[in-house]
Amino acid sequence: MKILLVQDRLRSGGTERQAVLLANAFAAAGHAVALLTFRPGGPLAGTVAPAVARLVLQPFDLGLDWFAPGLVAAARRFDPDVVLCLGRMANCYAGGLQSALPRAAVLGTMRTGKPLPFLFRRSLQRVRHIVANSRDAAATLARAYGVDPARVTVILNSLVFPAEPPPSAVPPSGPPAPAAPPASALRIRFGATPATSVLLCVAMFRPEKNQRELIEIAAGLPAGADWQLWLAGDGPARAECEALAAAQGLGGRIKFPGFLRDPSELYRAADVAVHASSSEALSNFLIEAQAHGLPVVACAAQGIGECFVPGHTGWEIARGDHAAFRARLGALAAAAPAERAARAAAARRFARESFDPARQVEAYLALFARLRGDSAPAR
């Protein structure tokens, strides 16, 4: 099968990580795969497997996410059986690709909680099928955009950075052993003691990711509490968040580790995953945090409740209820070691079982095969 994935640029976001994971996995399964981007480069460009053909439309980076010169011509040259469009800009072109490639099955994707632009909405009606990455996103397609549920398949995100549980946390039998406080070079560098509760958010710094609200929540924690907030990632809103932390007098407690291609060390060093984004469909960050055994406290948003076991490994807090958010953080910090270990083991188990990459890749390939059978003879 010839599979073309379309993405505007390989920046460091969750959708881009999913695009690279899927392209690499489809190629490893023996399919002819091309990953087409509008813009060249990007932080994840070096993570694409050699077996994946790279197609780039802009001859040099014009800084325009929407500009896709020669998109139809490039797609026709590759002559795909299946086209998977990822990200808002790629989905805006999905309907046109379906018209230009009538023998191919072009799939749109719903991976955002943002309002969809007109071209995206029009594509939803023209593509062969749509993949939603959460049940909430699928429901939004039907409720807000009038998409027939029969044209939608839910395939959850895949774990990009899975983690095996430490042997001490999941013994072969009996109750979970108490978890030792995490010790790492990062904690030492940032001055976090074993008693410090490290709150972690890994996300691009965009206004919709809303790291500002996490800073405001942290600023209201009890004066005697021992905590740090680590906001990892880069992006246009980072400078504003750094200025806000300084203005709140929290420069010593709020850390900005920057972009890490593999954030696993952050997960291993932290105690709680915190999240305030208002525009999710399913959060890759919270899934990865669960895989590393972190409990989650998150503001309500589309798909958030599907990232953890509600009330056990994660809590969804009503948006704007900062008091409830802080109260949950306090309860987690006060939990007994055995309770923390049991919760961590449950989080790891849930993430491994629900977001297994092999299972999700298999689901995509099965869907592609079905759509090919529905739409065109094999080539």
Order of alpha helices (4+ residues) and beta strands (2+ residues): beta-alpha-beta-beta-alpha-beta-alpha-alpha-beta-alpha-beta-alpha-beta-alpha-beta-alpha-beta-alpha-beta-alpha-beta-alpha-beta-beta-alpha-alpha-alpha
